[in-house]
Amino acid sequence: MSSRFLPRTFYRVVNCSENIKGRGCPIQLSPKSLNRYQFPRAMANVSGRERKLLTMDNLNPCVKSMEYVLSGPLVTRAAAIEKELEQGAKKPFKEVINAVTGDRQAMGQPPITFTRQVLALVSYPELIKYSNFPDDVKERATFLLTGCSGGSTGSYSEASGVEIVRRRVAEFIEERDGFSSNWQDIILCAGASTGIKAVLKLLDCETSGLKTGVMVPIPHYPLFPAVIAEFNNMQQMNYYLDESNGWAISIKELKRALNDTKGTCKPRALVVVNPGNPTGQVLTKNTIREIINFAYEEGLFLIADEVHQQNIYDNNSEFHSFKKVLMEMGLPYSKMELASFMSSSKGYMGECGMRGGYAEVINLQSGVKAMYLKSISANLCSTVLGQIAMDCVVKPPEPGGSSYKLFVREKNSILKMLTENAKIAVNAFNSIEGMSCNAVQGAVYAFPQIYLPSNAIETAKQKQMHPDEYYASQLLENAGISIVPGSGFGQKDGTYHFRTTILLPSAKLKAMLQILRKFHEDFLKKQQ
């Protein structure tokens, strides 16, 4: 290692403890001498304290105000307890049961074979020549590589995604809805999350001196409040789902939310999550029609989070996309601006880590669409492997193909388990004293209400915690079950809930529910 010259500014910031000749002139130090002046010391002021240029005082206030319950203190504590158990700590339980996440493969669900085989071949094309993979997998991989620059998934795609995948997404939507879809309205994104953020970004501006109001359902998916908080010129407008009516959306409540915020913001967008997260309801076609009509009358941009559209468990429920209903209603509704989203993380696929998703954004003004495409181009592109995972979702193996029978068996097995788990969870919660739970018609979560005694509520206040947060913390510390308190999703004042996943293997879900029942009964006794 050769010795280096230090800039003259070095002598102004270092707290010298030895006599260095020639201050103000560069001098040569040996490597041994240089080691005495490491970076942290060079950045110290004369008193020896570290100098930080970015502090809580000058940090972006939008970042400070943002909350995201799915990575909050209880989740952090659960991870810490897991490490304590690994190190031999004695607890009333042997493991932490993670009932927080919607990450299917983290919960033990195996990936779909067809998807993984295609991903393997496009990642290492030499396998196409020499492997014994099924013919339809090889054909798919070969076809997809023709759409990648240089025939490689390691190259950038267009900012909006690989064209042949976007065309296949459009075909999927056409087959699903019975109406045409323009592939140029399709944007491939890193999961639905980045697509949602990119659309909301277009609305982040003041109108007549007022912030943009975005109507968000309560309980909500935490992504929406987190993204809204990050933008300077946006305000969240809460509308409440009707728990007494299966978490339905009522137009009366939408109007109430609109009227209550008059003068504080300019309402410009309406967010709908269908199937619901965390509430698990599936909207009827009639309700969707009413929502579309309301959005049209009030001049609201529709944002439809439809990522769980393949997770329907109730025999009396059916998924209807907002795009389909909008088109069925005809003019003027069919010309409304609408952004809808899908993801390879949900459904039966569970490829969360691949970060595949799409946005279909229709009826934008041409100039606005150009700005939208310019905005997303700053991110270069979503991961190409994620785009290919999305292709496998919208274009699964076809009947007669080598992979078809295995694909159907795997898909049906996953959806059957989730259908059973939805019933198991709801029946269990409704059988526990002090709990009630609406049917989980879709998605992958249950959101039971818990009726807490006054003593528990008072204890929570003393600890400066939400009552359901206190309940969740006690459940974690005493029973090893990690859930998300309802206060992290929003809820009506005076009600308390928690969200739990139904993704656990059925045997483990049943065991968890038995542990939870015992904890809940003991908790109520202690609070009397």
C-alpha positions in Angstrom: 0.0 0.0 0.0 1.5 3.3 -1.0 1.4 6.4 1.2 -1.0 9.2 0.2 -1.2 12.9 0.4 -3.9 14.4 2.7 -5.8 17.6 1.7 -5.1 20.7 3.7 -8.7 20.6 5.1 -7.6 17.5 6.9 -5.8 19.6 9.4 -8.8 21.7 10.2 -11.1 18.8 11.2 -8.7 16.4 12.9 -8.1 16.7 16.6 -4.3 16.3 16.5 -2.7 14.7 19.4 0.8 14.8 18.0 3.0 17.6 16.6 2.6 17.6 12.8 5.0 19.9 11.0 4.0 22.1 8.1 0.4 22.8 8.9 -1.3 24.3 5.9 0.9 22.3 3.5 0.4 18.7 2.3 2.7 16.2 4.0 3.3 12.6 3.2 2.3 10.1 5.9 3.2 6.4 6.0 0.4 3.9 6.0 1.1 3.3 9.7 0.6 7.0 10.4 -2.4 7.3 8.2 -4.2 4.6 10.2 -4.2 6.9 13.2 -6.6 9.3 11.3 -9.6 7.2 10.4 -12.7 8.8 8.9 -14.9 9.0 12.0 -12.1 10.9 13.8 -11.6 13.2 10.8 -15.2 14.1 10.9 -15.1 15.0 14.6 -15.1 18.5 15.8 -12.5 19.9 18.2 -14.5 18.6 21.2 -14.4 15.1 19.9 -18.1 14.8 19.2 -19.3 13.4 15.9 -20.6 15.8 13.3 -23.9 14.7 11.6 -25.1 16.6 8.6 -28.5 14.9 8.6 -30.4 15.0 11.9 -34.0 14.6 13.1 -34.3 18.4 13.1 -33.6 18.7 9.3 -34.9 15.3 8.2 -37.7 15.4 5.6 -40.8 15.8 7.8 -42.9 13.6 5.5 -40.6 10.6 6.2 -40.9 11.3 10.0 -44.7 11.4 9.8 -45.0 8.2 7.8 -46.1 5.0 9.6 -46.0 1.4 8.5 -47.4 -1.0 11.0 -46.1 -4.1 9.2 -42.6 -3.2 10.2 -43.5 -1.6 13.5 -42.2 -2.2 17.1 -44.2 -5.4 17.6 -42.7 -7.0 14.5 -39.2 -5.9 15.7 -39.9 -7.4 19.1 -41.0 -10.7 17.6 -37.7 -10.9 15.7 -35.8 -10.2 18.9 -37.7 -12.9 20.8 -36.8 -15.4 18.0 -33.1 -14.6 18.5 -33.5 -14.9 22.3 -35.0 -18.4 21.8 -32.1 -19.4 19.6 -29.7 -18.3 22.3 -31.5 -20.5 24.9 -33.7 -18.0 26.6 -36.6 -19.6 28.6 -40.0 -18.5 27.4 -43.6 -19.9 28.0 -43.4 -21.1 24.3 -40.9 -22.8 22.1 -41.3 -20.7 18.9 -42.7 -17.5 17.6 -45.7 -18.1 15.3 -45.7 -15.4 12.6 -49.3 -14.5 11.8 -48.4 -11.1 10.5 -47.1 -11.5 6.9 -48.8 -12.1 3.6 -45.6 -13.7 2.4 -46.7 -17.1 1.3 -43.4 -18.8 0.8 -42.2 -17.5 4.2 -45.1 -19.3 5.6 -44.1 -22.6 4.0 -46.0 -22.5 0.7 -43.9 -24.1 -2.1 -43.5 -22.1 -5.3 -45.4 -23.0 -8.4 -43.1 -25.4 -10.4 -43.8 -24.0 -13.8 -43.0 -20.4 -12.7 -39.7 -21.5 -11.1 -38.6 -23.6 -14.0 -39.2 -20.7 -16.5 -37.3 -18.4 -14.2 -34.4 -20.9 -14.0 -34.2 -21.2 -17.8 -34.3 -17.4 -18.5 -31.7 -16.8 -15.8 -29.4 -19.4 -17.3 -30.4 -20.1 -21.0 -27.8 -22.8 -21.4 -30.2 -25.1 -19.5 -32.6 -24.8 -22.4 -30.3 -26.9 -24.5 -29.1 -29.5 -22.0 -31.8 -29.9 -19.4 -34.8 -32.3 -19.3 -37.2 -29.5 -18.4 -40.7 -29.8 -19.9 -41.1 -28.7 -23.5 -43.6 -25.9 -22.7 -41.2 -24.5 -20.1 -38.4 -24.4 -22.7 -40.7 -22.8 -25.3 -41.9 -20.1 -22.8 -38.3 -19.3 -21.7 -37.1 -19.1 -25.3 -40.0 -16.9 -26.3 -39.5 -14.5 -23.3 -35.8 -14.2 -24.0 -36.6 -12.9 -27.5 -38.2 -9.9 -25.8 -35.2 -9.1 -23.7 -32.4 -6.8 -24.9 -29.5 -9.0 -26.0 -31.6 -12.1 -25.2 -30.7 -11.7 -21.5 -32.7 -11.0 -18.4 -29.7 -9.2 -17.1 -30.4 -6.3 -19.4 -32.7 -3.3 -18.8 -36.2 -3.5 -20.3 -38.1 -0.4 -21.3 -39.2 1.6 -18.3 -42.8 0.4 -18.8 -41.6 -3.3 -19.1 -40.9 -5.9 -21.7 -43.3 -5.4 -24.6 -44.3 -9.1 -25.1 -45.2 -9.4 -21.4 -47.2 -6.2 -21.5 -49.1 -7.6 -24.5 -49.8 -10.8 -22.6 -51.1 -8.9 -19.6 -53.5 -7.1 -21.9 -54.7 -10.4 -23.3 -55.2 -11.7 -19.8 -57.4 -8.6 -18.9 -59.4 -9.0 -22.2 -60.1 -12.7 -21.4 -61.0 -11.8 -17.8 -63.3 -8.9 -18.5 -64.6 -9.4 -22.1 -63.4 -6.0 -23.1 -60.4 -4.9 -25.0 -57.2 -3.8 -23.3 -54.5 -1.7 -24.9 -51.1 -3.1 -24.1 -49.7 0.4 -24.1 -51.8 1.1 -21.0 -50.0 -1.6 -19.1 -47.0 -0.8 -16.9 -45.0 -3.6 -15.4 -43.9 -2.6 -11.9 -42.1 -4.0 -8.8 -45.1 -5.5 -7.2 -48.3 -3.4 -7.1 -46.7 -1.1 -4.5 -44.5 0.8 -6.8 -47.3 1.0 -9.4 -49.6 2.5 -6.8 -47.0 5.0 -5.7 -46.3 6.1 -9.3 -50.0 6.9 -9.9 -50.5 8.7 -6.6 -47.4 10.8 -7.5 -49.3 12.3 -10.4 -51.9 13.7 -8.0 -49.4 15.3 -5.6 -50.1 18.9 -6.1 -52.1 21.8 -4.7 -55.4 22.8 -6.4 -56.5 26.4 -5.6 -54.2 26.3 -2.6 -55.6 23.0 -1.2 -53.8 19.7 -0.9 -55.1 16.7 -2.9 -57.5 14.6 -0.9 -57.3 10.9 -1.4 -60.2 8.8 0.0 -59.0 5.7 1.7 -61.0 2.9 3.3 -60.8 2.3 7.0 -59.6 -0.3 7.9 -57.0 0.2 5.3 -54.0 -1.5 3.7 -51.1 0.3 5.4 -49.3 1.1 2.1 -51.8 3.8 1.2 -51.4 6.0 4.3 -47.6 5.5 4.2 -47.4 6.7 0.6 -49.8 9.6 1.1 -47.7 10.7 4.1 -44.6 10.8 2.0 -46.1 13.4 -0.4 -46.1 17.0 0.6 -49.4 18.0 -1.1 -51.6 15.1 -0.2 -54.2 14.5 2.5 -55.9 11.3 3.5 -59.7 11.2 3.7 -61.0 8.3 5.7 -64.2 6.5 4.8 -65.3 3.6 7.1 -66.2 0.1 6.0 -69.4 -1.2 7.6 -68.4 -4.0 9.9 -72.0 -4.8 10.8 -72.7 -5.4 7.1 -69.7 -7.6 6.2 -67.3 -4.7 5.8 -69.4 -3.3 3.0 -68.9 0.1 1.3 -71.8 2.4 1.5 -72.4 5.5 -0.7 -73.8 7.3 2.3 -70.5 6.9 4.1 -68.5 8.0 1.1 -70.6 11.2 1.0 -70.1 11.7 4.7 -66.4 11.5 4.3 -66.4 13.9 1.4 -68.6 16.5 3.2 -66.6 16.3 6.4 -63.4 17.4 4.7 -64.8 20.2 2.6 -62.5 23.2 2.6 -59.6 21.3 4.1 -58.5 19.6 0.8 -59.5 19.1 -2.8 -60.9 15.5 -3.1 -59.3 14.0 -6.3 -59.0 10.3 -5.9 -60.9 7.3 -4.4 -59.0 4.2 -3.3 -60.9 0.9 -3.3 -59.3 -2.5 -2.2 -61.2 -5.5 -3.5 -60.9 -8.2 -2.1 -60.3 -6.3 1.1 -57.2 -6.1 3.1 -57.3 -6.6 6.1 -61.1 -7.2 6.1 -61.5 -9.9 3.5 -64.7 -8.8 1.9 -65.5 -9.1 -1.8 -67.5 -6.3 -3.4 -70.7 -7.1 -5.3 -71.1 -5.9 -8.9 -73.9 -3.6 -7.8 -71.7 -2.0 -5.1 -69.0 -1.4 -7.7 -71.5 0.3 -10.0 -72.6 2.6 -7.2 -68.9 3.4 -6.4 -68.2 4.2 -10.0 -71.2 6.4 -10.3 -70.2 8.2 -7.1 -66.7 8.7 -8.4 -68.0 10.1 -11.7 -70.4 12.5 -10.0 -67.7 13.8 -7.6 -64.9 13.9 -10.2 -62.6 11.4 -8.5 -59.8 9.4 -10.1 -60.5 5.7 -9.3 -57.6 3.6 -7.8 -58.5 -0.1 -7.6 -56.2 -2.4 -5.6 -57.2 -5.8 -7.0 -54.1 -7.8 -6.1 -56.1 -10.6 -4.3 -58.5 -11.1 -7.2 -57.6 -14.8 -7.4 -58.3 -15.4 -3.7 -62.0 -15.9 -3.5 -63.3 -18.5 -1.0 -67.0 -17.8 -0.5 -69.3 -19.7 -2.9 -71.7 -16.7 -3.0 -68.9 -14.2 -3.9 -67.4 -13.4 -7.3 -64.6 -11.1 -8.3 -65.6 -8.3 -10.7 -62.9 -5.9 -11.8 -63.6 -2.2 -11.8 -62.5 -2.1 -15.4 -65.1 -4.6 -16.5 -68.0 -2.9 -14.6 -66.9 0.5 -15.9 -67.0 -0.7 -19.5 -70.4 -2.5 -18.9 -71.8 0.8 -17.7 -71.0 2.5 -21.0 -70.6 6.2 -21.6 -69.8 8.5 -19.9 -68.4 6.0 -17.3 -66.3 4.0 -19.7 -64.1 7.2 -20.3 -63.3 7.7 -16.6 -59.7 7.6 -15.5 -59.0 4.4 -13.7 -55.8 2.7 -12.4 -56.0 -1.0 -11.4 -53.3 -3.2 -10.0 -52.3 -6.9 -9.9 -49.3 -8.7 -8.4 -47.4 -12.0 -8.6 -47.1 -11.9 -4.8 -50.7 -12.8 -4.2 -53.3 -15.2 -5.6 -51.9 -18.8 -5.5 -48.4 -17.7 -6.7 -46.8 -16.1 -3.7 -43.7 -14.9 -5.5 -43.3 -11.9 -3.1 -39.5 -11.7 -3.5 -39.7 -11.6 -7.3 -41.5 -8.2 -7.1 -43.7 -8.7 -10.1 -46.8 -6.7 -10.8 -48.7 -4.6 -13.3 -50.8 -1.4 -13.4 -53.4 -0.8 -16.1 -54.0 2.9 -16.3 -56.7 3.9 -18.7 -58.2 7.1 -20.2 -55.4 9.4 -19.2 -55.1 12.7 -21.2 -52.3 12.2 -23.8 -50.1 14.8 -22.2 -50.6 13.4 -18.7 -49.8 9.9 -20.0 -46.5 11.2 -21.5 -45.6 12.7 -18.1 -46.6 9.5 -16.3 -44.2 7.5 -18.6 -41.5 10.1 -18.1 -41.9 9.8 -14.3 -41.6 6.0 -14.2 -38.6 6.1 -16.5 -36.5 7.6 -13.7 -36.6 4.2 -12.1 -35.2 2.6 -15.3 -37.3 -0.5 -15.0 -38.7 -3.1 -12.6 -36.8 -6.3 -12.2 -37.0 -8.3 -15.4 -37.3 -11.6 -13.5 -40.3 -10.1 -11.7 -41.8 -9.2 -15.1 -41.3 -12.8 -16.2 -43.0 -14.1 -13.0 -45.9 -11.8 -14.0 -46.0 -13.4 -17.4 -46.4 -16.8 -15.8 -49.3 -15.5 -13.8 -51.2 -14.0 -16.7 -50.3 -16.9 -19.1 -50.2 -20.1 -17.1 -49.6 -23.5 -18.8 -52.3 -24.4 -21.3 -54.3 -27.6 -21.4 -52.4 -30.3 -23.3 -49.0 -28.8 -22.4 -46.4 -30.8 -20.5 -46.7 -28.7 -17.3 -50.5 -28.3 -17.3 -51.6 -31.2 -15.0 -48.9 -30.4 -12.4 -49.8 -26.7 -12.5 -53.5 -27.3 -12.0 -52.8 -29.7 -9.1 -50.5 -27.2 -7.3 -52.8 -24.3 -7.9 -55.9 -26.1 -6.7 -54.1 -27.5 -3.7 -53.1 -24.0 -2.5 -56.5 -22.4 -3.1 -58.3 -25.4 -1.4 -56.1 -25.0 1.7 -56.8 -21.2 1.9 -60.5 -21.8 1.5 -60.4 -24.3 4.4 -58.2 -22.0 6.5 -60.6 -19.0 5.9 -63.4 -21.1 7.5 -61.3 -22.5 10.2 -60.1 -19.1 11.4 -63.6 -17.4 11.2 -65.3 -20.3 13.1 -62.6 -20.3 15.8 -62.8 -16.6 16.4 -66.6 -16.6 16.6 -66.4 -19.4 19.1 -64.1 -17.5 21.5 -65.8 -15.4 24.2 -65.1 -11.7 23.6 -64.4 -12.1 19.9 -66.3 -11.8 16.6 -65.3 -12.1 13.0 -66.9 -11.5 9.7 -66.6 -14.1 7.0 -63.3 -14.1 5.1 -64.7 -14.0 1.5 -61.4 -13.3 -0.1 -57.7 -12.2 0.3 -55.6 -13.9 2.9 -56.4 -12.3 6.3 -59.0 -12.4 9.1 -59.7 -9.2 11.0 -61.6 -10.2 14.2 -63.0 -7.7 16.6 -62.0 -8.2 20.3 -64.1 -6.9 23.2 -61.6 -5.8 25.8 -62.5 -5.2 29.5 -62.2 -1.7 30.9 -59.2 -2.7 33.1 -57.2 -3.8 30.0 -58.1 -0.5 28.2 -57.0 1.5 31.3 -53.7 -0.5 31.6 -53.0 0.2 27.9 -53.6 4.0 28.4 -51.2 4.0 31.4 -48.6 2.3 29.1 -49.4 4.9 26.4 -50.5 2.1 24.0 -53.6 1.5 21.9 -55.7 -1.2 23.7 -55.3 -3.7 20.8 -51.6 -2.9 20.6 -51.3 -3.8 24.3 -53.3 -7.0 23.7 -51.0 -7.9 20.8 -47.9 -7.3 22.9 -49.2 -9.5 25.7 -50.1 -12.2 23.2 -46.5 -12.1 21.8 -44.7 -12.0 25.1 -46.9 -14.7 26.8 -47.9 -17.0 23.9 -45.4 -16.3 21.2 -48.0 -15.4 18.6 -47.2 -12.3 16.4 -50.2 -10.5 15.1 -50.9 -6.9 13.9 -53.1 -4.7 16.1 -56.1 -3.2 14.4 -55.1 0.3 15.3 -52.4 0.0 12.7 -55.0 -0.3 10.0 -57.5 2.3 11.4 -60.8 1.4 13.0 -63.8 3.1 14.4 -63.3 4.7 17.8 -64.1 2.4 20.6 -63.5 -0.8 18.6 -60.5 -3.0 18.8 -59.3 -5.6 16.3 -56.2 -7.5 15.1 -55.2 -8.9 11.7 -53.9 -12.5 11.3 -52.9 -14.3 8.2 -54.6 -17.5 7.0 -51.5 -18.6 5.1 -50.2 -20.9 7.8 -50.4 -24.6 7.0 -53.8 -25.8 8.3 -52.4 -27.9 11.2 -50.3 -25.0 12.4 -53.2 -22.6 12.0 -55.4 -24.8 14.2 -52.6 -25.1 16.8 -52.1 -21.3 16.8 -55.8 -20.7 17.3 -55.9 -23.1 20.2 -53.0 -21.2 21.8 -54.7 -17.9 21.2 -57.9 -19.2 22.7 -56.1 -20.2 25.9 -54.3 -16.9 26.1 -57.5 -14.9 25.5 -59.4 -16.7 28.2 -56.5 -16.2 30.7 -56.2 -12.6 29.6 -59.8 -11.9 30.4 -59.6 -13.5 33.8 -56.6 -11.5 34.8 -58.3 -8.2 33.7 -61.4 -8.8 35.8 
